[in-house]
Amino acid sequence: MRSTHDSVSGLAFFLANEADTIALGKKISTVLTPGLIIFLNGNLGAGKTTLVRGILHGLGHQHAVKSPTYNLVEIYKFSRLYLYHFDFYRFNDPYEWEEAGFRDYFNVNSICLIEWPERASDLLPKADLTINFQIFETGRNISVRAGTAAGEQCLQRLGH
């Protein structure tokens, strides 16, 4: 895993394989704090769920990590922290997010990781971090950008 840092644009990583993606997820898990909202952007098969698996393993989750494509959300509890892994790929209308009652999941005691956030449009709260995945034949480019002061703090810790 190679990384570069640019304080204006965020952090960038080149991940050659699944093991690198898991390792980055574990590294990200060390800087997370309750209340964060993280958008995961990328095509199908880009590695979004694999990165979440690394984050969960970094937090101590020992079991399988399923894609929430059909359930829309997978819930993980760590002590007093809830981690919600959302996948809005199947949404046809942004208001499906509102109708599903997910608003209450976004609170100071939880971390929300959202795949396909654009499917919920502007109804979602602002992302603290946005992680973009770009697929290449030889691996993936991942960029991590902050959208809030809390996200910037995470980014600074992640870059060190």
Secondary structure by P-SEA (a helix, b strand, c coil): cbbbbbccccbbbbbccaaaaaaaaaaaaaacccbbbbbbbbcccccaaaaaaaaaaaacccccccccccccbbbbbcccbbbbbbbccccccccccccccccccccccbbbbbccccccccccccccbbbbbbbcccbbbbbbbbccaaaaaaaaaaac
